[in-house]
Amino acid sequence: MTDIQTLREELEGQSPRSILKTALKKYDNIAISFSGAEDVVLIEMAHKLTDHLKVFTLDTARLHPETYEFIERVRKHYGIEIEVLFPDAQEVQDLVNKKGLFSFYEDGHSECCGIRKVNPLRRKLATVDAWITGQRKDQSPGTRNDVPVIQEDTAFSTDDKTLVKFNPLANWTSKEVWDYIRMSEAPYNELHEKGFVSIGCQPCTRPVLPGQHEREGRWWWEEATQKECGLHAGNLIARE
């Protein structure tokens, strides 16, 4: 059993590559969650550290065309398999038939994200011992300030298994992420060239203006400091 607190203290000041190397060494059954620029940085680093890289992504069926093209470019660029996870068709059908295609504008995005993102993720995480995410402390005002480089995933652990979550980029800034992407010539989503910074589903994502925080382009009709889809919310400490 990994002593998470001790390992956190050891890794806190280390580079993302060192954190990834430790994660991949300690856990054979570990996977990278892929969706955006930060995750490509992790893939770029990790594919040089292991020949058995496991990567998965969530297809909500509401993504931008550019995002689907991005997923395929990453798959081909690194010559890796990307496991695409889909929501339960019956759950989606029931929600849409009952509330329409855009219910999240009226009653909040948590129900739709729960069906399209959280439930498929929960099913996937039940099959691994640890996972790696691209979360950064400065990504979201009020919710991600305390993201550690490693943690027990209290949201997705079960009575039978403690799930471990690595966040190797926790201490990086957006500038460091993009400097690395440019340096390594890694693929990125073409929407970034159109003013999009934080990219999710098409109906819930829009470009941000100069000076706006990246998270202001997500669920813009809701409270600005509590913008989480549920993938990480159970492990976060919201600030008053």
C-alpha positions in Angstrom: 0.0 0.0 0.0 1.5 3.4 -1.0 1.9 5.9 1.7 0.3 8.8 -0.2 1.2 11.5 2.2 4.9 10.5 2.3 5.0 10.2 -1.4 3.4 13.6 -1.8 6.1 15.2 0.3 8.8 13.5 -1.8 7.2 14.6 -5.1 5.9 18.0 -4.4 8.9 19.9 -5.6 9.8 17.6 -8.4 9.3 18.1 -12.2 6.3 16.7 -14.0 8.5 14.2 -15.7 9.9 12.9 -12.4 6.4 12.6 -11.0 5.2 10.7 -14.1 8.2 8.4 -13.9 7.4 7.6 -10.3 3.7 7.0 -11.1 4.5 4.6 -14.0 7.1 2.8 -11.9 4.8 2.3 -8.9 1.7 1.3 -10.8 1.3 -1.1 -13.7 -2.4 -0.6 -14.0 -2.4 3.2 -14.5 -3.9 5.4 -17.3 -3.8 9.0 -18.4 -7.0 10.8 -18.8 -6.8 12.8 -22.1 -8.9 15.7 -23.3 -6.8 18.9 -23.6 -3.5 20.6 -23.9 -2.2 19.6 -20.5 -2.9 16.0 -21.2 -0.9 16.1 -24.4 2.1 17.3 -22.4 1.6 14.3 -20.1 1.4 12.0 -23.2 4.5 13.6 -24.7 6.4 13.0 -21.6 5.0 9.5 -20.7 5.3 7.9 -24.1 9.1 8.2 -23.7 9.1 6.5 -20.3 7.0 3.4 -21.1 6.1 1.1 -24.0 2.8 0.3 -22.3 1.1 3.7 -22.1 -2.6 3.5 -21.4 -4.7 6.6 -22.4 -8.4 7.1 -22.4 -10.8 9.9 -23.3 -14.5 10.7 -22.8 -16.7 11.2 -25.8 -19.8 12.9 -24.6 -21.3 13.0 -28.1 -21.4 16.8 -27.8 -17.8 17.7 -28.6 -16.6 20.1 -31.3 -15.5 18.7 -34.6 -12.1 20.1 -33.9 -11.9 18.1 -30.7 -12.6 14.8 -32.5 -9.9 15.7 -35.1 -7.5 16.5 -32.3 -8.0 13.1 -30.6 -7.3 11.4 -33.9 -4.1 13.5 -34.5 -2.8 12.6 -31.0 -3.5 8.9 -31.6 -1.5 8.9 -34.9 1.2 11.3 -33.8 2.3 9.0 -30.9 1.2 5.7 -32.4 -0.8 4.9 -29.3 -4.2 3.4 -28.6 -6.7 5.8 -27.1 -9.6 4.1 -25.4 -12.7 6.2 -26.1 -15.4 6.0 -23.4 -19.1 6.6 -24.2 -22.0 7.4 -22.0 -24.8 4.9 -21.5 -27.1 5.3 -24.4 -30.3 4.7 -22.4 -29.3 7.3 -19.8 -28.7 9.9 -22.5 -31.9 9.1 -24.3 -34.0 9.3 -21.2 -32.5 12.7 -20.3 -32.9 14.2 -23.8 -36.5 12.9 -24.2 -37.5 14.2 -20.7 -35.7 17.6 -20.7 -34.6 18.3 -24.3 -31.1 18.8 -25.7 -30.2 21.9 -23.7 -31.6 21.4 -20.2 -28.3 22.4 -18.7 -28.9 26.0 -19.6 -32.0 26.0 -17.3 -31.1 23.7 -14.4 -27.4 23.6 -14.3 -24.8 21.3 -16.0 -24.4 18.7 -13.2 -27.0 16.2 -14.4 -25.9 16.2 -18.0 -22.2 16.0 -17.0 -23.0 13.2 -14.6 -24.5 11.1 -17.4 -22.1 12.0 -20.2 -18.8 12.3 -18.2 -18.9 11.1 -14.6 -20.7 7.8 -15.0 -18.4 6.6 -17.9 -15.4 7.8 -16.0 -16.5 5.9 -12.9 -16.8 2.7 -14.9 -13.3 3.1 -16.3 -11.7 4.0 -13.0 -13.1 0.9 -11.4 -10.7 -1.1 -13.7 -7.4 0.7 -12.8 -5.4 1.2 -9.6 -4.3 4.8 -10.4 -4.9 7.6 -13.0 -3.0 10.6 -14.2 -4.7 14.0 -14.9 -3.6 17.4 -16.3 -5.1 19.4 -13.5 -3.2 22.6 -12.5 -3.7 24.8 -9.4 -4.3 27.9 -11.4 -6.9 26.4 -13.8 -10.0 27.3 -11.9 -10.6 30.2 -9.4 -12.0 28.9 -6.2 -11.8 25.1 -6.8 -8.3 23.9 -7.9 -6.1 26.1 -5.7 -5.1 23.1 -3.5 -4.5 20.4 -6.2 -1.6 18.2 -4.9 0.7 16.3 -7.2 -0.6 13.0 -5.8 -3.8 12.2 -3.7 -6.2 9.5 -2.7 -9.1 9.9 -5.1 -11.9 10.1 -2.6 -14.5 10.6 -5.3 -13.9 7.4 -7.1 -12.3 5.1 -4.5 -14.5 2.3 -3.2 -14.7 0.3 0.0 -12.7 -2.4 -1.7 -10.0 -0.3 -3.4 -8.2 3.0 -2.8 -7.7 4.8 -6.1 -4.6 7.0 -6.4 -4.6 10.1 -8.5 -1.5 11.8 -9.9 -1.5 15.5 -11.0 2.0 16.0 -12.3 1.3 19.5 -13.7 -0.3 20.8 -10.5 2.4 23.4 -10.0 2.7 24.5 -13.7 1.2 27.6 -15.2 -0.6 27.7 -18.6 2.4 29.5 -20.0 4.6 26.5 -19.0 2.2 24.1 -20.6 2.2 26.0 -23.9 6.0 26.6 -23.9 6.4 22.8 -23.6 3.9 22.2 -26.4 5.7 24.6 -28.7 9.1 23.2 -27.8 8.1 19.6 -28.4 5.9 20.4 -31.4 3.1 18.3 -29.8 -0.4 18.3 -31.4 -3.0 20.7 -30.0 -6.7 21.4 -30.5 -7.2 24.0 -33.3 -9.9 25.7 -31.2 -7.0 27.2 -29.2 -6.2 29.4 -32.3 -9.8 30.7 -32.2 -9.8 32.1 -28.6 -10.8 28.9 -26.8 -8.6 28.1 -23.8 -10.5 25.6 -21.6 -12.4 23.3 -24.0 -15.3 21.0 -23.1 -18.6 20.2 -24.9 -19.6 22.5 -27.8 -22.8 23.9 -26.2 -21.0 24.7 -22.9 -17.7 26.2 -24.2 -17.0 29.6 -25.8 -13.9 31.7 -26.5 -12.6 34.0 -23.8 -11.6 37.7 -24.2 -8.1 39.0 -23.5 -7.7 39.3 -19.7 -10.5 36.8 -18.9 -9.6 33.7 -16.9 -9.6 30.6 -19.0 -12.4 29.0 -17.0 -14.8 31.9 -17.9 -15.3 30.2 -21.2 -17.0 27.2 -19.6 -20.6 27.2 -18.3 -20.6 31.0 -18.5 -24.2 31.2 -17.3 -23.3 29.8 -13.9 -21.4 31.0 -10.8 -17.9 31.8 -11.9 -16.0 30.2 -8.9 -17.7 26.8 -8.9 -17.2 25.6 -12.5 -16.5 21.9 -12.3 -18.1 19.1 -14.3 -17.8 16.4 -11.6 -14.7 14.6 -12.9 -12.6 16.2 -10.2 -15.0 18.0 -7.9 -15.1 15.3 -5.3 -11.4 15.8 -4.6 -11.4 19.6 -4.6 -11.6 22.1 -1.8 -13.7 25.1 -2.7 -12.7 28.4 -1.3 -15.2 30.8 0.2 
